[in-house]
């Protein structure tokens, strides 16, 4: 399989503390690849490095055929096809669901173009398709602030879809959801993965077991194990440092 992302000997340090320590991993096209591990394992910092929010001390991040994006800016990262969703939904609550999608679909991401543009018929078709996929088409004229928590998460995922990335980074997308919403999110990710590779940081082990193509376990900034969920959950070291001490709650 083709690798969409390769992380080589990556180290991210803050005042001498190595939040990510010599990490090597790769993500294959079409995967739903989960990063799991206890608090402080380096999961979110690794996402920050991939999307250009923090700069590594050493190592390389190669994207889509070997393009070295290690020192790209956040805007450059977005424009080459890597989208990021943070833990807390960052939708525009005073705008309608459709307006949020319109802003996300704009190719030129400058503020002026986002505010003063005409949506093309192609963009309208894309927005309609995404709204149907995330189950919010019937609520497209509602203010985003009126949506339930899970719906806001789906809207933000939809906004990423509207940018048509090659790689989507999701930080705890099912946090605060009940099982029904969580399962719906998992099925949504399976649909998205047909056209876009996904990396997920998550602590809900049931969700990971149900939807992971591959799992990378991080501990103290390093890769502890990697493989299928079935493989890593039987690794004694993983059980000791994470799964065996309530990892389902405190990742």
N, C-alpha and C positions, 0 to 999 in steps of 0.2 A: 504493500500500500504506500501511497505517496504521503510524505510528511508535510503538513501545513506549517508546523512550528518545530524548531529544534533549539533547545537550550543547552549551551555548552559551557561547562565550568563556571557557572554564574555565581557571583558573590555580590551581595548588597550589604553595605556596612553603614551604621549610624554611630558616629563618635567611637569607632573602634569595635562596636558590637556587631557581629555578623548575623543579620536577620535572615539572610539567605547565604548558605555556605557551600560553595562549589557544587551547585546543583546541575545535574545532567538528566535531561528527559526529552522526549519527543512526543508530538501529538499528530496522529494520522488523520487524513482527510475523512470526514464523516463520523468521527468519534464524538461521543459524549464522555469527555475525559474529566474525572473528578480528582481534585486535590483535597485530601483530608488530613487531619492531625489535630493534636491538642492546641490550646491557646498558646500563642507565641511560636508556633511551628514554622512560620514564614509564609503561610498560604497567601494572605492578602498582599504582602510585600512582593511576592512573586508576580501576582497579577499587576501590581503597580509598575513593576519593571517591564513587563510585557507591553503595557499600554503607554509607556513613556512618562509615567508620573514620577518615578524615581529613577536615578541613573546608577547603573551597576558600578562597583569598584573594579571588577574584572569579569571576563567571560564574554560570551556572545549570544545574541538572540537572532536566529535566522528564520525568515518568514517566506512562505510561498515560493519555493524553488531556490532558496538560499540567499535571499536578499537580507543583508545585515542591517537590522533596524535598531541595534543596541543603543545608538545615540540619537535616534529620531525624536523630534518633539511630539507632544501629545496630538497636535493637529495633523502632523505628518502620518502618525500611526493610524488615526481615524481615516484619513484620506486614502490609505493604501489597502484598507479593508479589515481593520481590527476594531471591533466595537466593545465597549465596556459598560456593564451595569453594576452599580454599587449596591450596598446592602439596603439602604433606605431609598424608596422610589423617589425620583427627582423629576416627576412630571410637572407641567405648568397647571396648577390646580384652578387658576382663574380662567383658563381657556377650555374650550370644548375638547372632547376626545379627538374629534376630527382635526381640529386646529393643531393639537399636539402632533398628530401624525403628519400634517402638512409641513410643520417646521422641521420634523425629522427627515422628511423625504427630499429636502432641498439639497442639491449636490454641492453648491458653493456654500460653505458653512459660515461665511461672514455674517455679522449681525444685520447689516443693511440688506443683504440678499434674502435673509430669512424673513424680514419684516415687509419687504417690498418686492414681491414676486408673483407671477402668475403660475399656478400649478398646471403643468402640461397634462394632456389626456393620458399619457403613459403613467405619470405620477398618480393621477386619480385612480387609474386601474390598479396600480400597485397598492395604494392605500386601502381601497375596497377589499382587495384580496387579503391583505394582512389583517384588517379588522374582522373579516370573516374567520380567519385562521385562529385569532386569539379570542374569538367569541364576543366581541364588543361592537359589532356592526349596528345592532339595534340600539346601542347607547351612544352612537357617534355624535349626537347633538347635545349630549349632557355635558355639564362642566366636569372636568376630570376630578375636581375636589369632592364630588358627590359619590365617587366610586368607592366600593368596599376595598379593603387592604389588598386582597388577592387580585382584584381587577386592576388596581393601580400597578401592581407588579407585572401583570400581563400587558398592560398598556405600554409600560416602559420597555418590555421585551419586544413588543410590536414596533415601538419607535426605533429600536435597534434593527429590526428586520427591514424597516423602510429604508435604512441606509445601505442595505444589501451587502453586509460584510462577508468576508470569507471565513472569519474567525470571530466568535462571540465569547466574551468573558463575563461570567455571571457570578456575583458574590452573594451567597446565601439566598437564592431566589425564592425558597419556600419558607423562610423564617416567618413565624407568626401565622402560618396557614394551618387549617384543619386538614384531615386526611383527604377529603373529597377535592379540595382546592389543590393540595399537593399532587394528587394523582393526575388531575387535569393539567397541571404544570409539567409533569413528567411526560405526558402524552404530547403536549405542545413541543417540548424539546425534541422528542423523537421525530416529529414532523419537520421541525426546523433543520435537524441534522441531515436530512436528505439533500439539502443545498448549502449548508453552512456548518462548519465544525464548531463544537462547543466545549469550552472549559468551564467547569463549575467548582467553586469552593463551597463546601456544604458540611453540616454537622448532623443532619438527619440520616442515620445509617439505613433506615428502611428505604428511604428515597434513593440513596446511593446503590443499595442492593438491587432495587427494581430497575434502575435506568442507566447505570454506568456501563460503558463499553470497556473502560480501563480506569484503574485507580492508582494514583501516586500518593503514598503516605509520607508526609513530612514530619520531622521531629528535630527541634532545635536548629532549624534552618537547613537540614540535610535530608536527602531522600533515604527513608528507612526501608521502604519496600515499594514494589511496583508490579502490577499485573491485574488480573480480574479480581472482583470483589471476593469471589470464592477463594482465591489464592491468598490474598493479603490478610483476610480475616482469620486464617489458620496459622499465620506467622506468629510465633511465640513472642517475638520482640514487639510486634504491633499490639498484641493483646496486653502486654505488660505496660507499655507507655501510653496507650490510647483506649482501645476497645474494652480492655479489662477494668478500666477505672471510670466508666461512665462516659465514654467518648461520644455517645449519642447526644449528650446534653452540653458538653463543655468544650466543643471544638472552637 
